[in-house]
Amino acid sequence: MSRLSKLFEELRRRKVIRAGIAYAVSAWLVVQIAAILLPIYDTPDWAMQVLVSAFVIGLPIALAFAWSFDLSAAGIKRTEKIPSSELDVPQFDRRMDFVIIGLLAAALSLSLYGNFRAPDVLPEAVSILIADFENETDSDLFSGVLEDMLGVGLEVAPFIETFSRKTATSLAANLSGSDADSTKLDLESAGLIALRESINIVVGGNVRRSNGKLTVSVSGFAPGDQQELFATTKTAATDSDILNTVAEISKVVRLELARDVVASR
């Protein structure tokens, strides 16, 4: 018998091949379930990367465990210490076969469900115009920056479209007959532009400093009647945390808009 044949026979005897198949099918099944559930809870993209990496790292560990130990009817023991009569217990082998077949059936069912189920109905597109924030701090660093950061965070949702603030400022300047560079896109001007361009929501906000911390407040209004649709406030412990703070606000606003759109159907 060749070395390759002996190795294969030893892998079969120690049930390494069976353990590898069971591990791969189980890992694939968990990843497929995670791919469905994680977006529902707005989980960061790195969560899936961590999960897949954990399974990849765990594969050699699982194979090494299967090589060194045997899960038999008598329990978990080192393979070399198990009598030959106990290595192949027909009843236990059949149970393991049923487990593997069950995992394969579940994986196949999930795959068919993911490929042939009716596509999710995305919320209808919502257009948003972000007005200039009121900067109540002593730093010009937060003027015009937070608005762009919020816009990027909102456009992560495929149903949200943000209207160009540069274009809106130019339109506001034309309406007031002033220079675009000196025109402020306040809530009143943004509301007029929103009505003219059929924009669904106007978003305004302010940033202020209190006790060394930065507080960012954001509100959404329906153009015309100025009815408040949502409002949220977050605090940044330091100036460098402002990016995370705006990201958290973006997430809250995305969820609020998604609920409102679904509820309006």
C-alpha positions in Angstrom: 0.0 0.0 0.0 1.4 3.4 -1.0 2.0 6.2 1.5 -0.8 8.2 0.0 -3.2 5.3 0.4 -2.0 4.7 4.0 -2.5 8.4 4.8 -6.0 8.4 3.3 -6.9 5.2 5.2 -5.6 6.8 8.4 -7.6 9.9 7.8 -10.7 7.8 7.2 -10.0 5.7 10.4 -9.6 8.8 12.5 -12.7 10.3 10.9 -10.8 13.5 9.9 -12.5 13.6 6.4 -15.9 13.3 8.0 -15.1 16.0 10.5 -13.8 18.3 7.8 -17.0 17.9 5.8 -19.2 18.5 8.8 -17.2 21.6 9.8 -17.3 23.1 6.3 -21.1 22.5 5.9 -21.8 23.9 9.4 -19.6 26.9 8.8 -21.2 27.6 5.4 -24.7 27.3 7.0 -23.8 29.8 9.7 -22.4 32.2 7.2 -25.5 32.0 5.1 -27.7 32.7 8.1 -25.5 35.6 9.1 -25.7 37.1 5.6 -29.5 37.3 6.0 -29.6 38.4 9.6 -26.7 40.9 9.9 -28.1 43.5 7.5 -31.4 43.5 9.3 -29.7 44.7 12.4 -27.5 47.2 10.5 -24.3 45.3 11.6 -21.0 46.7 10.4 -19.4 45.0 7.4 -16.4 43.9 9.4 -18.7 41.6 11.5 -19.0 39.2 8.5 -15.3 39.4 7.9 -14.6 38.5 11.5 -17.0 35.6 11.3 -15.5 34.1 8.1 -12.0 34.6 9.4 -12.9 32.8 12.6 -14.2 29.8 10.6 -11.1 29.7 8.4 -8.8 29.8 11.5 -11.0 27.1 13.2 -10.7 24.6 10.3 -7.2 23.4 11.0 -8.0 23.3 14.7 -11.1 21.1 14.1 -9.0 18.8 11.8 -6.3 18.5 14.4 -8.8 17.7 17.1 -10.4 15.1 14.8 -6.9 13.6 14.2 -6.0 13.4 17.9 -9.4 12.5 19.4 -12.3 10.3 18.5 -15.9 11.1 19.3 -17.4 7.7 19.8 -20.3 6.2 21.7 -17.9 5.9 24.7 -17.2 9.6 24.7 -14.2 11.7 23.6 -10.9 9.8 23.8 -7.5 10.0 22.2 -7.7 8.0 19.0 -4.7 5.8 19.8 -6.1 4.7 23.1 -9.4 3.5 21.7 -9.6 -0.2 21.0 -10.1 -1.2 17.4 -13.5 -2.7 18.2 -14.6 0.7 19.6 -13.4 2.8 16.7 -16.2 1.8 14.4 -19.4 1.6 16.3 -22.1 1.1 13.6 -24.9 2.8 15.6 -22.8 5.9 16.3 -21.5 6.1 12.7 -25.1 6.1 11.4 -26.0 8.9 13.8 -23.0 10.9 12.5 -24.1 10.2 8.9 -27.6 11.5 9.8 -26.2 14.6 11.3 -24.1 15.3 8.2 -27.0 14.6 5.9 -29.2 16.9 8.0 -26.6 19.7 7.7 -26.3 19.3 4.0 -30.1 19.3 3.6 -30.4 22.5 5.8 -27.6 24.1 3.7 -29.3 23.2 0.5 -32.6 24.5 1.7 -31.1 27.8 2.8 -29.3 28.2 -0.5 -32.5 27.6 -2.5 -34.3 30.0 -0.3 -31.7 32.7 -0.7 -31.6 32.3 -4.5 -35.3 31.8 -5.4 -37.1 33.8 -2.7 -38.9 36.9 -3.7 -36.6 39.9 -3.6 -37.0 42.3 -0.7 -39.0 45.4 -1.5 -36.8 48.4 -0.8 -38.4 51.5 0.5 -39.1 54.2 -2.0 -36.4 56.7 -2.6 -36.4 59.6 -0.2 -34.7 62.9 -1.2 -33.0 65.0 1.4 -31.5 68.5 1.5 -29.1 69.2 4.3 -29.1 72.8 5.4 -26.1 74.6 7.0 -25.7 73.6 10.6 -25.6 76.4 13.2 -22.0 76.4 14.5 -22.2 77.5 18.1 -18.6 76.7 18.9 -15.6 78.9 18.7 -14.0 76.8 15.9 -14.6 77.2 12.2 -13.5 73.6 11.7 -17.1 72.4 12.1 -18.6 74.8 9.6 -19.6 73.0 6.4 -17.9 69.8 7.3 -20.5 68.1 9.5 -23.1 68.5 6.8 -21.1 66.7 4.2 -20.2 64.0 6.7 -23.9 63.5 7.5 -24.7 63.3 3.8 -22.2 60.6 3.2 -23.5 58.6 6.2 -27.1 58.9 5.0 -26.4 57.8 1.4 -25.2 54.4 2.8 -28.9 53.5 2.6 -29.8 52.8 -1.0 -33.2 54.5 -0.7 -31.8 57.9 0.5 -30.7 60.5 -2.1 -29.1 63.7 -0.9 -29.5 66.8 -3.0 -26.2 68.6 -3.8 -25.6 71.3 -1.2 -23.5 73.3 -3.7 -26.3 73.3 -6.2 -28.8 74.3 -3.5 -26.6 77.2 -2.4 -26.4 78.4 -6.0 -30.2 78.2 -6.3 -30.6 80.1 -3.0 -28.2 82.8 -4.2 -30.2 83.2 -7.4 -33.4 83.5 -5.5 -32.0 86.2 -3.2 -29.9 87.9 -5.9 -26.8 87.6 -3.8 -23.3 86.1 -4.3 -23.2 82.3 -3.9 -20.0 82.5 -1.8 -21.7 84.7 0.8 -25.1 82.9 0.7 -26.0 80.8 3.7 -28.2 77.7 3.1 -30.3 78.1 6.3 -33.5 76.2 7.0 -35.7 78.9 5.4 -33.7 78.9 2.1 -33.4 75.1 2.1 -37.2 74.8 2.6 -37.8 77.1 -0.5 -35.3 75.0 -2.6 -36.9 71.8 -1.4 -40.3 73.0 -2.5 -39.0 74.1 -5.9 -37.0 70.8 -6.5 -39.7 68.5 -5.0 -37.3 67.4 -2.2 -39.0 65.3 0.5 -37.1 66.3 3.6 -35.0 69.2 4.8 -32.4 68.4 7.5 -31.0 71.0 9.8 -28.8 70.9 12.9 -26.4 72.6 15.2 -23.2 71.9 17.0 -22.3 73.4 20.4 -19.7 73.0 23.0 -20.5 72.4 26.7 -18.2 71.4 29.5 -15.5 70.5 27.0 -17.8 68.2 25.0 -19.4 68.7 21.6 -23.1 68.1 21.2 -24.6 67.6 17.7 -28.3 67.9 17.2 -30.1 67.0 13.9 -33.7 67.4 12.9 -35.7 66.6 9.8 -38.6 68.7 8.5 -41.2 68.5 5.8 -40.7 71.4 3.5 -43.5 73.9 3.5 -45.2 73.2 6.8 -42.0 72.8 8.7 -43.4 69.7 10.5 -40.7 68.0 12.5 -40.3 64.4 11.3 -37.4 63.3 13.5 -34.8 64.6 15.9 -31.7 63.2 17.5 -28.9 64.4 19.6 -25.5 62.9 20.3 -22.5 64.0 22.3 -18.8 63.7 21.4 -16.4 63.5 24.4 -13.6 65.1 22.4 -13.2 66.9 19.0 -11.7 63.8 17.5 -14.8 61.8 18.3 -17.0 64.0 16.2 -16.7 61.6 13.2 -18.1 58.7 15.2 -20.8 61.0 16.6 -22.0 62.0 13.1 -21.9 58.3 12.0 -24.1 57.4 14.9 -26.5 60.2 14.0 -26.6 59.0 10.4 -27.5 55.5 11.5 -30.3 56.8 13.7 -31.7 58.9 10.8 -31.5 56.0 8.4 -33.5 53.8 10.7 -36.1 56.6 11.3 -36.5 57.2 7.6 -36.8 53.5 6.9 -39.6 53.1 9.5 -41.4 56.1 8.3 -41.4 55.0 4.7 -42.6 51.5 5.5 -45.3 52.8 7.8 -46.6 55.2 5.1 -47.3 52.3 2.7 
